Amino acid sequence: MSNSNQQAKEDLGTRVQAMVKRAIQRNVKGLEFISAPKAPVGLTPKDIIYKRGTLRLYHYHPLSHEVYRVPVLLVMATTNKAFVFDLAPGQSMVEYLLKSGFDVFVIDWEPPTIGERGLTLEDYTQDFIPACVDKVNQTTGEPDLSIIGYCAGGMLSTIYAATHTDGPLKNLVCLTTPINFHAMGLTQVWQDKRYFDVDRLVDTLGIIPADIVTQGFEMQRPAQRIAGQLRVWEQMWNDEFVKSFRAFERWGNETLPLPGEYMREMTKELLWDNKLYKGELRAGGKVANLANIEVPVLSVVAEHDHLVPFEASKPLLELVGSDDKEEILLNGGHVSLIAGPNAIRRMWPRLNAWLSERSV
């Protein structure tokens, strides 16, 4: 037998051994996966320093000897838990910011009670966020702060910024933030006013159940859940992949219900009438005209975002009145932009570089 034939047989044998090993690991670990408890998330040490109804404000313990003067407040979308900012050690944006020298606070949400069914955009932008801003200033003793808002959390943050022009906001960062709601793609389709009876939904239920919110997300990519399950089965032998998948899966499974009036207002004022984009949205007796925002603004958008398309987030920098403004367009999707390998390698360092220059 020639040396080349012998080598080919050995290579084939090695591949067969690897295939058998992975098949065994996949099936053994598959049983462990099915019976495993929820993935541990949000492990970075923190204290809850303020809570009221659905609102929670966390202050994270420092991980750096030197800390930038300007603290950072992260604002989560009302539909999701904030632990996506802190999935796991080494996969945590919060941990990264702390190690980079930032003093980090996070606004998180609990499911609203039936007594909170009447919460509106005004409550979130003129009460909840301002109360947290005041608490951050009291806790740090600093007169200003930076806000980082994700998705609808970014939208709430821009409304807050546009209606609180006398401070203490120093910098505003918006991550995949919808501004032009008439460019929201499939979200516009499934909430088309010809078919979507939001008044009946809200008047009947009061609180919009999480499964309705989840179905709205999944309609954007109907095969995504099945594709994810196939991927994790193929990678079941890979402990790191499975660990990350379980954390993301938990985040997706813990989608929050929404206050009915908030849903009604979001649908009519934003999706149907596009008032934030037009500069016509009113909150707390004030007009949320984005031209009022003059602090430095960073907009980070994902090229392949299926929930907030680039066309929906792009107008932010065109509308704000800031001289110091920058857009970062990254290859990725709605969630991979802030968590996962793409975020770790690309977004977090860019965010750190931009924010560090403006936090002294």
N, C-alpha and C positions, 0 to 999 in steps of 0.2 A: 504494500500500500504506500502510495506516495505521501510525502510530508504534508502536501496541501490537502489531500483527502483526509488524512488523519486530523489535521487542524480543523477542518470543516466539521468533522464528526464531534470533536471536542467542543467546538463553539455551539453546535446544536445541542449537545448534552447540557452545556451550561445554561442555555436558554430554557430548556425543558425543566431543569432543576429550579430555576428562578420562577418559572410559571407555576410549578407545583407548589413551591413555597408560598407564593403570593395567593394562590387559590386557598391554601390552608389558612393563611393569616386572614384573608378576606372573610372566610366563613366563621372562623373563631371570633374575630373581632366584630363581625356583624352581629353575633349574639350578644356581645358585650354592649354594642352600640344601642341595640333595641332596649335593653334593660337598664341602661345607664341613667342616672338622675340628670336633672338640668345642668347644662354647662355652667361652671362657675364664671361669673362676669363681674365687672366693676370692682376689681380687687385693690385698686390703688387706694391707700388710706385717706379717709375724708371724714368730715363732720357735717351734720346737718345743722345749719345755723338759722334757718328760717323756714316755716311751713305754714300754709294757710289753705284749707280746702285742697284743691287739686295741685297746688303749687308746692314745690320743694326747692330749696337753695342749698347747695353743697359747697363747702370750702375744703380743698384738698391740701394735705400736708406737704410742706416744701420738700423737694428732692435736690436742692442746690444750695450751696453755702451763700451765694450771692444772688439776689433777686432783683429783677427790673422794678423800677419805681411804679410803673403803671400796671395795675392788676388787669386780669382778663376775665370776662364773663362770657361763658358759652350759653347760647340759647337754643334749646332743642325744639323741634317741631312738635306741635300738640298731639300728633298722631302716634308718636313713638317714644320709647324710653331712651334716656340719655346715655345708657351704658354702651351704646355704639361708639361713644367717644373714649371708652375705657374697656375694651373687649377682654384683653388679657395682657399680662406682662409681656412687653416686647411688641405688642399689637395695640397699643393704647396711645391715642393722640394726647390725652391728658397727661400720661406719664412722660411723653416726649416733651411737651411744653414745660412741665415741671423741671425736668432735667436740663432744659435749655435756660432755666432761670426765671420762669414766669410764675406769678402768684395766681392760681387758677380757681375760679368759681364756676359752677354749672347750675343752670336752671333745668330742673327735671319736672315731669308731670306724673300724677297718679290719675287713675280713672275718675272722671267727675261723678259726683253723686247726683241723685235726682234733684236735689236742691240747687245744683249748679247748672241745671239745664238752660238757664237764661244767660249764661256768660256770653259775651260778645267780643268782637275785636277791640272795642274800647276797654273792656276789663283787662285784657291781656296787655295792651300797649299803653294804657294810661294809669293802670293800677299795678298789675303784677310785675311787669318789668321795672317801672320806676321804684317800686318798693324794694326790689332786689338790688337795684343800682344804689339806693340809699344805704342798704345793709352792707354792700361791698365797701362803700366809702367809709362807713362807720367802723367796719372791721379793720380796714387797712390804714385808715387815717390819711389816705390820699384824696386829693380833690377831684381826680378824674379816673377814667378807666377805658379799656377797649372792649368792644363787644364783637363776638364771633357768632353769627347766626347760621344755622343749617336748614336748608329747604324752607318750610313754612316758618321756622324759627328765624331765618334771615328776613323773610317778609315782615314778620312782626317787629323785628329789629329796625327795619327801614322805616316803618310807620312810626315807631317810637322816636327814631332819630329825626324824622321830618317834623315832628310835633314837639320836640324838646331841643330847640336850637340854642338855648342858653346854657348848655352843659348838663352834666359833667362829661359827656361823651368826648373822647379824644380821638379814637380810631374806630372804624367800622369795617368788619370783614364779613362778606356774604358768600356762603358756600352753596352752590346750586340753588339759587334763590329765584323763585318766580316773580316776575314783574309785569310782563305782558301776558295776561291770562288768556287772551285770544290766540296765543301761540302755544297753548298747553296740549296740543295734539289730541291723544285719545281721551284725556281727561275732559276736554271740551265735548267730545263725542258722547261719552256716557252720561254727562250731566247736561245734555242739550235740553233747553227749556221746553221743547216740543214734547219731550217724553219723560223728563225727570221732574216729578211733582214733589218738589222739596217742601212745600208748605204742608202737604198731607203727611209726608214722612215725619217732619218735625212735630207737627201738632199731635200726631198719633203716638209717637214714641218718646218725645222729650229728650232723651239721650240716644244718640245714634250708635247702635251697637258696633263693637269692634269688627264683627264679621262682615258688615256692610262696608266698612272702611277697607278691610283687607281685600274684599272682592273687587273694590274699585282699583286697588293697586294691581291685583293679579290679572285684571282684564287688559292691562297694558301689555303683559307678556303671559298669555295663558299657559304656555308650556314650560314656564320657568321652574315651577316647583318640581315637575316630573324630571326635567333635565338635571336639576340639582340633586335629586335622589339617585339618578343614574351615575352622576359624577362621583358622589360620595361612595357608592358601591364599588365603582372601579378603583377608587383610591383608598378603600377601607384598610388596606395594609399600611397606609401612610399616616402615622400617628399625628404629625403636625397638621396635615390637611384636614383630618377628621376633627381635631381640636378646634381649628378655625371655623370649619363648617358648622359645628354644633353651636358655637357662640353666635354666628350670624343667623342660624336657624332659630335660636331662642329669641333673638331680637325681632325677627320677622313674625314669630308666633305670638309675641307680646304686644302687638299693635293695640293702641288704646281706643276706647270709645270717645265720641266727641259731644260736647254740649250742643243741643239742638239749635239754639239761636246762633251760635257761632257757625254751625254748618249752613244755616239759612243765609246768614250774612256773607259768608265766603262765596256761596253759590251765586247769589243775586248781585252783590256789590262788586265782586272781583271777577268770577268766571263769566257772568253774563254781561255786566255793564263795564267791566275793565276799568274801574274808577281809580285804582292805584296808578296804573299806567297813564291815565288821562290827567292825573293831578286833581281829581274831584272827590277822592275819598275823605270823609270827615270822621274824626275820632275825638271824643271829648270836647266837642265844639270847635275843633281846629281842623284845618285842611291839611292833609298829609301830602303836601306837594314835595316831591323828591328834590326839587330845585333848592329847597330850604337846607338840605344837607351840605355842609361846607367843610366837614372834617375829612381827613384822609380816608379814602375808601379803596378796599381791595375786593374784587369780585373774582371768585374762583369757579369756573364752570367746567363741566365734563362734556367731551366731544360726543359721547355715545349715551347721553342721559335719556332714558326712555320716559322718566316721570316729569322732569323739568327740562324740556328741550333747550338747546342753545339759544334758539330764537326767543324763548320766553324769558331767559335771564340776561341776555345781551343788552337790552335797553337801559339797565341800571346806570352804567357809566355815562350814557348819553343824557340821562335825566338829572343826575345829581349836580349840585352847584360847586362841587369840590374842584380845586386846582390840582391837588395831589390825589390822583386816582389811577388805578392799574387793574388790568384784567389778565388773568392767567387761564389759558385754555389748555386742559390736560386730556390726554387720551385715557378714557375710562368711562365708568358708568356712575349712576347716582350714588351708590353706596361705596363702591371701590375708590371713589375720590377721597373719602375721609377715613376709610379703614381698609386694611389689607395691604399686600405687598406694593401695589401701585401708589397708595397713599404714603407709605413709609419711605419709599425711594424718591418720590417726586413732590407730592403736595406738602407734606409736613416741613421739609427743609425750605421750600419757597415761602411758606407761611411764616416760619421762624425768621427768615432773613428780612422779610418785609416788616414784620411786627417789631423786631428787636431795634431797628433803626428809629422807631417812633414810640418807644416805651421808656425813654430815659427822662 
